């Protein structure tokens, strides 16, 4: 059965294979407030960007309100996001066999 999002969960469906994720995977992320960002270091996160866009990748650094995210694609460049209002950390992966 498909998991049901509860509380502050956000679902992401992978459209094309990238990094450790395969096409069709569902990644369930738990939404965090800025004061909880430190607990997501070295984990995959979803971060909101302007104009309704999002960035998904590994949180590799957090300093002075700035987050450094490394996308899962090999050879991708780092992105620095200034003071996002929230972030969601990957908590569950659902993969069909």
C-alpha positions in Angstrom: 0.0 0.0 0.0 1.1 3.5 -0.7 2.1 5.4 2.5 -0.1 8.3 3.6 1.6 11.6 4.3 1.0 12.6 7.9 1.7 15.9 9.7 4.6 17.7 8.1 5.5 15.0 5.5 6.1 15.9 1.9 6.2 13.3 -0.9 8.6 13.5 -3.9 8.4 11.2 -6.9 11.6 10.6 -8.8 10.9 11.1 -12.5 14.4 10.1 -13.8 17.2 8.0 -12.2 19.8 10.1 -10.5 22.4 9.3 -7.8 21.0 6.5 -5.5 17.4 7.1 -6.6 15.6 5.3 -9.4 12.8 6.4 -11.7 9.5 5.8 -9.8 11.0 6.0 -6.3 8.9 7.9 -3.8 10.9 9.8 -1.2 9.0 10.9 1.9 10.5 14.0 3.6 9.8 15.4 7.0 9.5 19.1 7.1 11.8 21.0 9.6 11.8 24.5 10.9 15.1 26.5 10.7 16.1 25.8 14.3 16.2 22.1 13.5 18.3 22.3 10.3 21.5 21.2 12.1 20.1 17.7 12.6 19.8 17.2 8.8 23.6 17.7 8.1 24.9 15.0 5.7 21.3 13.9 4.8 19.3 14.3 1.7 16.9 17.3 1.9 14.3 19.2 -0.1 14.7 23.0 0.0 12.2 25.6 -1.4 13.4 28.1 -3.9 11.7 31.2 -5.3 8.9 30.9 -7.8 7.6 27.6 -6.6 10.8 25.6 -7.4 12.6 23.2 -5.1 16.2 21.8 -4.8 16.9 18.2 -3.7 20.3 17.1 -2.6 22.7 16.4 0.3 23.0 19.1 3.0 26.8 19.4 3.3 27.2 22.6 5.2 25.2 25.0 7.4 26.7 28.3 8.5 25.3 31.8 9.3 21.8 31.0 7.9 23.2 29.6 4.6 22.8 26.0 3.5 25.1 24.3 1.0 23.4 21.6 -1.0 25.1 19.1 -3.3 22.6 17.6 -5.8 22.7 13.8 -6.3 24.0 13.9 -9.9 27.6 13.0 -10.3 29.7 16.1 -11.1 26.9 18.6 -10.1 28.0 21.9 -8.6 27.1 23.0 -5.1 24.2 25.4 -4.4 24.1 27.9 -1.6 20.7 28.8 -0.3 20.3 31.8 2.0 17.9 31.4 5.0 15.1 29.2 3.6 11.9 29.3 5.6 11.8 25.5 5.9 13.6 22.4 4.8 12.4 18.8 4.6 14.7 15.8 5.3 14.4 12.5 3.5 12.9 10.0 6.0 11.5 7.1 4.0 12.2 5.6 0.5 9.4 3.6 -1.2 10.6 1.6 -4.2 8.5 -0.8 -6.2 9.9 -4.2 -7.1 
